[in-house]
Amino acid sequence: MKIGEIELRDRPLFLAPMEDVTDASFRFVCKEFGADMMYTEFVSSDGLIRDARKSLDKLLTYSYEAPIGIQIYGNIPEAMVDAAKMAENAAELVGGHGADLIDINFGCPVNKIARRGAGSGMMREPDKMVMITKMVVDAVKLPVTVKTRLGWDEDSKIIVDLAERLQDTGIKAITIHGRTRSQMYKGEADWTLIGKVKENPRMTIPVIGNGDIDSPEKAKEYFDRYGVDGIMIGRATYGHPWIFREIRHYLDTGELLPPMSVEERVSLAKRHLAKSIEVKGDKVGILEMRRHLSAYFKGLPDFKETRLRLVTLTDPDELYGTLDYIGGRWGQTDQA
């Protein structure tokens, strides 16, 4: 599969951008487990052009993440163009690897974004969506891709026609989440229309499906049933980034890998924690790791007190010591 000049393997697996989850340290472990393509957390175009520190920090990527896309969102055409240019020049602005492609977020359903016409709020203005996409494509040299949804609500599932129109702007791939904006993340993702987009003989760019992929079996089934070029995985990676390795092994061999042992999870948590501290320093690195540390050990029996330590400790050595304790206490019986 190719996105512009970016070569990916057959049936690639993508890490979905998730706010406050897919930061550089989480992307590090997802890449380690075989994610073929990753994206930054989505970056506000308004924040970038105002030089907001939080938005600029999200532009920082690393060579080991390549190929990686910087995802931007917004509803003001000129701001989106300026943000795309900044993303294209990320290496000059903030250092690091920079972007291999620019992705436009037309899919985020949260109220604070969609209600003001950005993210999936653009589904109510398809003409403007197409216009912004065309302006961004014309403004940068990097490949541009789009992530979107089926439509605004059940009565306006416009994706089959919209995908054609977006392709005509010059984008190099489209990712479709199988829900409307009104569904948010509720109910089951409907891949039927994703399949219809892929079946459309006018579509020549890669079509990437997204929504509810949470097991190797489902990934293979959806590749086979809907014919998508790639699959993007979001919420199922949280606390379970090794899902990429599990899916790839199943696609290649038809066999399921054994579950990750507690000792393996402890080793992963240590690597993730070390990378988070390296990237963000002790204070912020530990604070932002708390959600991940507790998620890695979800399901362990009699874990409440230890979980409390994971989400309250501030000293790195004490955290590493707690992780060693988890390996010794629960790893022997491996009751996860």
Secondary structure as GFF3:
##gff-version 3
##sequence-region A 1 336
A	DSSP	beta_strand	2	3	.	.	.	ID=ss1
A	DSSP	beta_strand	6	7	.	.	.	ID=ss2
A	DSSP	beta_strand	13	15	.	.	.	ID=ss3
A	DSSP	alpha_helix	24	32	.	.	.	ID=ss4
A	DSSP	beta_strand	38	39	.	.	.	ID=ss5
A	DSSP	beta_strand	43	44	.	.	.	ID=ss6
A	DSSP	alpha_helix	45	49	.	.	.	ID=ss7
A	DSSP	alpha_helix	53	57	.	.	.	ID=ss8
A	DSSP	three_ten_helix	63	65	.	.	.	ID=ss9
A	DSSP	beta_strand	68	73	.	.	.	ID=ss10
A	DSSP	alpha_helix	77	88	.	.	.	ID=ss11
A	DSSP	alpha_helix	90	94	.	.	.	ID=ss12
A	DSSP	beta_strand	101	106	.	.	.	ID=ss13
A	DSSP	alpha_helix	111	114	.	.	.	ID=ss14
A	DSSP	three_ten_helix	119	124	.	.	.	ID=ss15
A	DSSP	alpha_helix	126	139	.	.	.	ID=ss16
A	DSSP	beta_strand	144	149	.	.	.	ID=ss17
A	DSSP	alpha_helix	159	168	.	.	.	ID=ss18
A	DSSP	beta_strand	173	177	.	.	.	ID=ss19
A	DSSP	alpha_helix	192	199	.	.	.	ID=ss20
A	DSSP	beta_strand	207	210	.	.	.	ID=ss21
A	DSSP	alpha_helix	216	226	.	.	.	ID=ss22
A	DSSP	beta_strand	230	233	.	.	.	ID=ss23
A	DSSP	three_ten_helix	235	237	.	.	.	ID=ss24
A	DSSP	alpha_helix	243	253	.	.	.	ID=ss25
A	DSSP	alpha_helix	262	287	.	.	.	ID=ss26
A	DSSP	alpha_helix	290	296	.	.	.	ID=ss27
A	DSSP	alpha_helix	304	310	.	.	.	ID=ss28
A	DSSP	alpha_helix	316	330	.	.	.	ID=ss29
###
